[in-house]
């Protein structure tokens, strides 16, 4: 399957905005009633296969790249997309 590496830049974002962006991408566990209950909140990347390479580098299937790009652009992030060669031999 063809893949795309997406690099995004969080440098100019505040702590709260960074948290919001990361949660939108990867999801989080929401705890209520002093930790008695926990709810998993899905992020965009919960819906399809991905690899997190580094803090701000992810690899997704090429068919899913547009969805990820839209979310990152919505937050006003600078990003670089690198289309990786197909690994078929």
N, CA, C and O atoms as CSV, one atom per row, in Angstrom:
chain,resi,resn,atom,element,x,y,z
A,1,UNK,N,N,0.842,-1.175,0.000
A,1,UNK,CA,C,0.000,0.000,0.000
A,1,UNK,C,C,0.891,1.243,0.000
A,1,UNK,O,O,1.903,1.297,0.699
A,2,UNK,N,N,0.504,2.223,-0.783
A,2,UNK,CA,C,1.267,3.470,-0.863
A,2,UNK,C,C,1.042,4.279,0.410
A,2,UNK,O,O,-0.068,4.329,0.940
A,3,UNK,N,N,2.109,4.911,0.890
A,3,UNK,CA,C,2.045,5.651,2.148
A,3,UNK,C,C,2.564,7.073,1.969
A,3,UNK,O,O,3.313,7.373,1.039
A,4,UNK,N,N,2.145,7.936,2.886
A,4,UNK,CA,C,2.592,9.327,2.900
A,4,UNK,C,C,3.085,9.667,4.302
A,4,UNK,O,O,2.421,9.367,5.294
A,5,UNK,N,N,4.259,10.297,4.371
A,5,UNK,CA,C,4.794,10.779,5.640
A,5,UNK,C,C,4.387,12.246,5.780
A,5,UNK,O,O,4.611,13.053,4.879
A,6,UNK,N,N,3.789,12.574,6.919
A,6,UNK,CA,C,3.329,13.944,7.155
A,6,UNK,C,C,4.092,14.511,8.342
A,6,UNK,O,O,4.058,13.954,9.439
A,7,UNK,N,N,4.775,15.614,8.117
A,7,UNK,CA,C,5.509,16.317,9.161
A,7,UNK,C,C,4.766,17.616,9.434
A,7,UNK,O,O,4.451,18.361,8.506
A,8,UNK,N,N,4.486,17.891,10.704
A,8,UNK,CA,C,3.771,19.114,11.045
A,8,UNK,C,C,4.530,19.868,12.136
A,8,UNK,O,O,5.273,19.272,12.916
A,9,UNK,N,N,4.333,21.173,12.179
A,9,UNK,CA,C,5.093,22.058,13.051
A,9,UNK,C,C,4.191,22.672,14.114
A,9,UNK,O,O,3.240,23.382,13.787
A,10,UNK,N,N,4.484,22.404,15.385
A,10,UNK,CA,C,3.702,22.947,16.501
A,10,UNK,C,C,4.425,24.080,17.229
A,10,UNK,O,O,3.967,24.513,18.287
A,11,UNK,N,N,5.533,24.566,16.693
A,11,UNK,CA,C,6.386,25.546,17.385
A,11,UNK,C,C,5.656,26.802,17.831
A,11,UNK,O,O,5.867,27.271,18.950
A,12,UNK,N,N,4.814,27.346,16.993
A,12,UNK,CA,C,4.180,28.629,17.307
A,12,UNK,C,C,2.833,28.489,17.995
A,12,UNK,O,O,2.046,29.436,18.017
A,13,UNK,N,N,2.559,27.323,18.555
A,13,UNK,CA,C,1.282,27.081,19.216
A,13,UNK,C,C,1.475,27.049,20.725
A,13,UNK,O,O,2.513,26.612,21.220
A,14,UNK,N,N,0.467,27.515,21.445
A,14,UNK,CA,C,0.508,27.485,22.902
A,14,UNK,C,C,0.226,26.083,23.429
A,14,UNK,O,O,-0.167,25.190,22.678
A,15,UNK,N,N,0.431,25.907,24.719
A,15,UNK,CA,C,0.277,24.589,25.349
A,15,UNK,C,C,-1.146,24.039,25.177
A,15,UNK,O,O,-1.318,22.865,24.849
A,16,UNK,N,N,-2.150,24.870,25.395
A,16,UNK,CA,C,-3.545,24.442,25.280
A,16,UNK,C,C,-3.868,24.052,23.840
A,16,UNK,O,O,-4.528,23.041,23.597
A,17,UNK,N,N,-3.399,24.857,22.891
A,17,UNK,CA,C,-3.674,24.566,21.478
A,17,UNK,C,C,-2.961,23.288,21.027
A,17,UNK,O,O,-3.522,22.504,20.261
A,18,UNK,N,N,-1.732,23.074,21.496
A,18,UNK,CA,C,-1.012,21.835,21.175
A,18,UNK,C,C,-1.781,20.625,21.682
A,18,UNK,O,O,-1.919,19.628,20.973
A,19,UNK,N,N,-2.283,20.715,22.913
A,19,UNK,CA,C,-3.048,19.617,23.496
A,19,UNK,C,C,-4.294,19.340,22.659
A,19,UNK,O,O,-4.630,18.183,22.406
A,20,UNK,N,N,-4.973,20.389,22.233
A,20,UNK,CA,C,-6.187,20.238,21.423
A,20,UNK,C,C,-5.873,19.556,20.091
A,20,UNK,O,O,-6.632,18.698,19.639
A,21,UNK,N,N,-4.768,19.932,19.466
A,21,UNK,CA,C,-4.368,19.358,18.182
A,21,UNK,C,C,-4.039,17.871,18.342
A,21,UNK,O,O,-4.512,17.038,17.570
A,22,UNK,N,N,-3.230,17.549,19.343
A,22,UNK,CA,C,-2.824,16.156,19.565
A,22,UNK,C,C,-4.029,15.286,19.896
A,22,UNK,O,O,-4.136,14.160,19.411
A,23,UNK,N,N,-4.933,15.803,20.716
A,23,UNK,CA,C,-6.143,15.039,21.052
A,23,UNK,C,C,-7.026,14.841,19.830
A,23,UNK,O,O,-7.632,13.781,19.674
A,24,UNK,N,N,-7.109,15.839,18.964
A,24,UNK,CA,C,-7.916,15.703,17.747
A,24,UNK,C,C,-7.351,14.622,16.828
A,24,UNK,O,O,-8.099,13.913,16.154
A,25,UNK,N,N,-6.035,14.505,16.810
A,25,UNK,CA,C,-5.407,13.493,15.962
A,25,UNK,C,C,-5.442,12.100,16.575
A,25,UNK,O,O,-5.873,11.144,15.931
A,26,UNK,N,N,-4.987,11.986,17.825
A,26,UNK,CA,C,-4.740,10.678,18.417
A,26,UNK,C,C,-5.793,10.221,19.424
A,26,UNK,O,O,-5.807,9.053,19.813
A,27,UNK,N,N,-6.668,11.123,19.848
A,27,UNK,CA,C,-7.658,10.771,20.850
A,27,UNK,C,C,-7.074,10.873,22.253
A,27,UNK,O,O,-5.911,11.242,22.421
A,28,UNK,N,N,-7.883,10.545,23.266
A,28,UNK,CA,C,-7.443,10.633,24.654
A,28,UNK,C,C,-8.429,9.891,25.544
A,28,UNK,O,O,-9.514,9.512,25.103
A,29,UNK,N,N,-8.048,9.689,26.782
A,29,UNK,CA,C,-8.930,9.068,27.759
A,29,UNK,C,C,-9.471,10.166,28.672
A,29,UNK,O,O,-8.707,10.884,29.318
A,30,UNK,N,N,-10.776,10.284,28.717
A,30,UNK,CA,C,-11.462,11.297,29.515
A,30,UNK,C,C,-11.874,10.649,30.839
A,30,UNK,O,O,-12.591,9.648,30.844
A,31,UNK,N,N,-11.427,11.213,31.946
A,31,UNK,CA,C,-11.769,10.648,33.255
A,31,UNK,C,C,-12.724,11.597,33.978
A,31,UNK,O,O,-12.549,12.816,33.968
A,32,UNK,N,N,-13.746,10.997,34.607
A,32,UNK,CA,C,-14.714,11.824,35.317
A,32,UNK,C,C,-14.953,11.268,36.712
A,32,UNK,O,O,-14.562,10.143,37.022
A,33,UNK,N,N,-15.598,12.068,37.541
A,33,UNK,CA,C,-15.912,11.686,38.915
A,33,UNK,C,C,-14.655,11.254,39.673
A,33,UNK,O,O,-14.624,10.195,40.299
A,34,UNK,N,N,-13.631,12.088,39.602
A,34,UNK,CA,C,-12.359,11.849,40.300
A,34,UNK,C,C,-11.698,10.542,39.879
A,34,UNK,O,O,-11.102,9.855,40.708
A,35,UNK,N,N,-11.799,10.193,38.593
A,35,UNK,CA,C,-11.140,9.015,38.063
A,35,UNK,C,C,-11.920,7.727,38.197
A,35,UNK,O,O,-11.416,6.664,37.835
A,36,UNK,N,N,-13.146,7.794,38.712
A,36,UNK,CA,C,-13.952,6.576,38.844
A,36,UNK,C,C,-14.392,6.023,37.489
A,36,UNK,O,O,-14.563,4.814,37.333
A,37,UNK,N,N,-14.572,6.911,36.514
A,37,UNK,CA,C,-15.009,6.499,35.198
A,37,UNK,C,C,-14.014,6.984,34.160
A,37,UNK,O,O,-13.460,8.076,34.284
A,38,UNK,N,N,-13.789,6.172,33.138
A,38,UNK,CA,C,-12.883,6.559,32.056
A,38,UNK,C,C,-13.570,6.292,30.722
A,38,UNK,O,O,-14.163,5.234,30.511
A,39,UNK,N,N,-13.478,7.258,29.839
A,39,UNK,CA,C,-14.071,7.149,28.520
A,39,UNK,C,C,-12.989,7.410,27.481
A,39,UNK,O,O,-12.292,8.423,27.540
A,40,UNK,N,N,-12.855,6.490,26.528
A,40,UNK,CA,C,-11.901,6.694,25.439
A,40,UNK,C,C,-12.545,7.557,24.366
A,40,UNK,O,O,-13.586,7.207,23.811
A,41,UNK,N,N,-11.925,8.665,24.086
A,41,UNK,CA,C,-12.396,9.573,23.036
A,41,UNK,C,C,-11.506,9.360,21.817
A,41,UNK,O,O,-10.286,9.511,21.897
A,42,UNK,N,N,-12.111,9.015,20.706
A,42,UNK,CA,C,-11.341,8.732,19.506
A,42,UNK,C,C,-10.862,10.005,18.831
A,42,UNK,O,O,-11.533,11.036,18.865
A,43,UNK,N,N,-9.697,9.915,18.221
A,43,UNK,CA,C,-9.173,10.970,17.386
A,43,UNK,C,C,-9.294,10.557,15.930
A,43,UNK,O,O,-9.731,9.446,15.627
A,44,UNK,N,N,-8.915,11.436,15.045
A,44,UNK,CA,C,-9.007,11.146,13.615
A,44,UNK,C,C,-8.224,9.885,13.254
A,44,UNK,O,O,-8.708,9.055,12.485
A,45,UNK,N,N,-7.028,9.737,13.801
A,45,UNK,CA,C,-6.176,8.617,13.424
A,45,UNK,C,C,-6.629,7.294,14.033
A,45,UNK,O,O,-6.092,6.242,13.686
A,46,UNK,N,N,-7.602,7.331,14.929
A,46,UNK,CA,C,-8.160,6.092,15.478
A,46,UNK,C,C,-8.955,5.346,14.418
A,46,UNK,O,O,-9.221,4.152,14.559
A,47,UNK,N,N,-9.331,6.044,13.364
A,47,UNK,CA,C,-10.197,5.473,12.340
A,47,UNK,C,C,-9.444,4.660,11.288
A,47,UNK,O,O,-10.051,3.858,10.579
A,48,UNK,N,N,-8.135,4.856,11.179
A,48,UNK,CA,C,-7.384,4.118,10.178
A,48,UNK,C,C,-5.946,3.880,10.634
A,48,UNK,O,O,-5.479,4.474,11.606
A,49,UNK,N,N,-5.249,2.987,9.902
A,49,UNK,CA,C,-3.877,2.619,10.257
A,49,UNK,C,C,-2.945,3.810,10.107
A,49,UNK,O,O,-3.047,4.589,9.159
A,50,UNK,N,N,-2.039,3.930,11.060
A,50,UNK,CA,C,-1.033,4.986,10.993
A,50,UNK,C,C,0.172,4.564,11.826
A,50,UNK,O,O,0.085,3.648,12.644
A,51,UNK,N,N,1.281,5.233,11.610
A,51,UNK,CA,C,2.473,5.038,12.417
A,51,UNK,C,C,2.930,6.405,12.905
A,51,UNK,O,O,3.020,7.350,12.122
A,52,UNK,N,N,3.215,6.508,14.190
A,52,UNK,CA,C,3.768,7.745,14.727
A,52,UNK,C,C,5.282,7.552,14.779
A,52,UNK,O,O,5.783,6.750,15.567
A,53,UNK,N,N,5.991,8.272,13.957
A,53,UNK,CA,C,7.436,8.114,13.822
A,53,UNK,C,C,8.177,8.938,14.867
A,53,UNK,O,O,9.149,8.470,15.459
A,54,UNK,N,N,7.719,10.160,15.091
A,54,UNK,CA,C,8.343,11.076,16.039
A,54,UNK,C,C,7.238,11.969,16.594
A,54,UNK,O,O,6.061,11.762,16.298
A,55,UNK,N,N,7.618,12.967,17.402
A,55,UNK,CA,C,6.616,13.843,18.017
A,55,UNK,C,C,5.657,14.461,17.009
A,55,UNK,O,O,4.456,14.547,17.266
A,56,UNK,N,N,6.168,14.884,15.890
A,56,UNK,CA,C,5.303,15.552,14.914
A,56,UNK,C,C,5.456,14.950,13.521
A,56,UNK,O,O,5.414,15.661,12.517
A,57,UNK,N,N,5.634,13.637,13.476
A,57,UNK,CA,C,5.765,12.926,12.196
A,57,UNK,C,C,4.884,11.682,12.235
A,57,UNK,O,O,5.024,10.837,13.118
A,58,UNK,N,N,3.981,11.582,11.274
A,58,UNK,CA,C,3.135,10.401,11.178
A,58,UNK,C,C,3.162,9.873,9.745
A,58,UNK,O,O,3.393,10.624,8.798
A,59,UNK,N,N,2.923,8.576,9.603
A,59,UNK,CA,C,2.831,7.950,8.288
A,59,UNK,C,C,1.439,7.349,8.177
A,59,UNK,O,O,0.999,6.597,9.047
A,60,UNK,N,N,0.757,7.692,7.096
A,60,UNK,CA,C,-0.595,7.178,6.856
A,60,UNK,C,C,-0.663,6.606,5.449
A,60,UNK,O,O,0.194,6.891,4.612
A,61,UNK,N,N,-1.682,5.800,5.193
A,61,UNK,CA,C,-1.912,5.316,3.837
A,61,UNK,C,C,-2.285,6.503,2.958
A,61,UNK,O,O,-2.929,7.448,3.413
A,62,UNK,N,N,-1.881,6.446,1.721
A,62,UNK,CA,C,-2.101,7.574,0.810
A,62,UNK,C,C,-3.575,7.927,0.692
A,62,UNK,O,O,-3.914,9.099,0.527
A,63,UNK,N,N,-4.459,6.933,0.772
A,63,UNK,CA,C,-5.896,7.208,0.629
A,63,UNK,C,C,-6.442,8.018,1.809
A,63,UNK,O,O,-7.515,8.612,1.698
A,64,UNK,N,N,-5.726,8.052,2.933
A,64,UNK,CA,C,-6.184,8.769,4.125
A,64,UNK,C,C,-5.498,10.127,4.315
A,64,UNK,O,O,-5.840,10.874,5.231
A,65,UNK,N,N,-4.546,10.437,3.462
A,65,UNK,CA,C,-3.745,11.653,3.666
A,65,UNK,C,C,-4.578,12.932,3.603
A,65,UNK,O,O,-4.296,13.881,4.335
A,66,UNK,N,N,-5.584,12.976,2.755
A,66,UNK,CA,C,-6.382,14.196,2.597
A,66,UNK,C,C,-7.122,14.548,3.890
A,66,UNK,O,O,-7.193,15.718,4.266
A,67,UNK,N,N,-7.666,13.547,4.563
A,67,UNK,CA,C,-8.376,13.801,5.825
A,67,UNK,C,C,-7.436,14.383,6.873
A,67,UNK,O,O,-7.790,15.329,7.576
A,68,UNK,N,N,-6.242,13.815,6.972
A,68,UNK,CA,C,-5.265,14.301,7.954
A,68,UNK,C,C,-4.825,15.719,7.586
A,68,UNK,O,O,-4.702,16.581,8.456
A,69,UNK,N,N,-4.593,15.952,6.316
A,69,UNK,CA,C,-4.172,17.274,5.847
A,69,UNK,C,C,-5.225,18.333,6.188
A,69,UNK,O,O,-4.881,19.434,6.619
A,70,UNK,N,N,-6.498,18.004,5.997
A,70,UNK,CA,C,-7.578,18.955,6.295
A,70,UNK,C,C,-7.589,19.336,7.778
A,70,UNK,O,O,-7.752,20.507,8.118
A,71,UNK,N,N,-7.418,18.351,8.651
A,71,UNK,CA,C,-7.431,18.622,10.095
A,71,UNK,C,C,-6.237,19.482,10.479
A,71,UNK,O,O,-6.388,20.444,11.233
A,72,UNK,N,N,-5.064,19.155,9.979
A,72,UNK,CA,C,-3.872,19.936,10.319
A,72,UNK,C,C,-3.964,21.362,9.780
A,72,UNK,O,O,-3.550,22.307,10.451
A,73,UNK,N,N,-4.498,21.519,8.581
A,73,UNK,CA,C,-4.669,22.864,8.003
A,73,UNK,C,C,-5.707,23.671,8.785
A,73,UNK,O,O,-5.586,24.889,8.916
A,74,UNK,N,N,-6.730,22.979,9.303
A,74,UNK,CA,C,-7.772,23.649,10.094
A,74,UNK,C,C,-7.153,24.356,11.307
A,74,UNK,O,O,-7.617,25.418,11.722
A,75,UNK,N,N,-6.105,23.755,11.863
A,75,UNK,CA,C,-5.414,24.351,13.003
A,75,UNK,C,C,-4.332,25.341,12.574
A,75,UNK,O,O,-3.634,25.892,13.424
A,76,UNK,N,N,-4.184,25.572,11.281
A,76,UNK,CA,C,-3.218,26.541,10.781
A,76,UNK,C,C,-1.776,26.085,10.894
A,76,UNK,O,O,-0.875,26.906,11.063
A,77,UNK,N,N,-1.553,24.790,10.801
A,77,UNK,CA,C,-0.200,24.261,10.945
A,77,UNK,C,C,0.543,24.251,9.614
A,77,UNK,O,O,-0.050,24.036,8.557
A,78,UNK,N,N,1.850,24.487,9.686
A,78,UNK,CA,C,2.704,24.278,8.533
A,78,UNK,C,C,2.974,22.786,8.457
A,78,UNK,O,O,3.279,22.151,9.466
A,79,UNK,N,N,2.864,22.228,7.264
A,79,UNK,CA,C,3.136,20.808,7.146
A,79,UNK,C,C,3.854,20.489,5.859
A,79,UNK,O,O,3.798,21.232,4.879
A,80,UNK,N,N,4.534,19.350,5.893
A,80,UNK,CA,C,5.238,18.847,4.728
A,80,UNK,C,C,4.767,17.417,4.509
A,80,UNK,O,O,4.702,16.620,5.445
A,81,UNK,N,N,4.443,17.109,3.275
A,81,UNK,CA,C,3.974,15.764,2.954
A,81,UNK,C,C,4.976,15.124,2.004
A,81,UNK,O,O,5.341,15.699,0.979
A,82,UNK,N,N,5.413,13.924,2.366
A,82,UNK,CA,C,6.380,13.196,1.547
A,82,UNK,C,C,5.739,11.880,1.148
A,82,UNK,O,O,5.417,11.054,2.001
A,83,UNK,N,N,5.560,11.692,-0.113
A,83,UNK,CA,C,4.985,10.430,-0.591
A,83,UNK,C,C,6.104,9.385,-0.667
A,83,UNK,O,O,7.093,9.556,-1.381
A,84,UNK,N,N,5.922,8.329,0.071
A,84,UNK,CA,C,6.928,7.278,0.160
A,84,UNK,C,C,6.751,6.299,-0.990
A,84,UNK,O,O,5.630,6.032,-1.423
A,85,UNK,N,N,7.882,5.758,-1.487
A,85,UNK,CA,C,7.773,4.792,-2.590
A,85,UNK,C,C,7.096,3.512,-2.118
A,85,UNK,O,O,7.200,3.127,-0.954
A,86,UNK,N,N,6.413,2.871,-3.033
A,86,UNK,CA,C,5.739,1.600,-2.748
A,86,UNK,C,C,6.796,0.538,-2.469
A,86,UNK,O,O,7.806,0.474,-3.170
A,87,UNK,N,N,6.573,-0.306,-1.441
A,87,UNK,CA,C,7.573,-1.304,-1.035
A,87,UNK,C,C,7.420,-2.641,-1.760
A,87,UNK,O,O,8.064,-3.617,-1.377
A,88,UNK,N,N,6.602,-2.707,-2.775
A,88,UNK,CA,C,6.445,-3.961,-3.510
A,88,UNK,C,C,7.728,-4.290,-4.260
A,88,UNK,O,O,8.354,-3.411,-4.852
A,89,UNK,N,N,8.109,-5.542,-4.230
A,89,UNK,CA,C,9.331,-5.957,-4.930
A,89,UNK,C,C,9.004,-6.895,-6.054
A,89,UNK,O,O,9.905,-7.351,-6.759
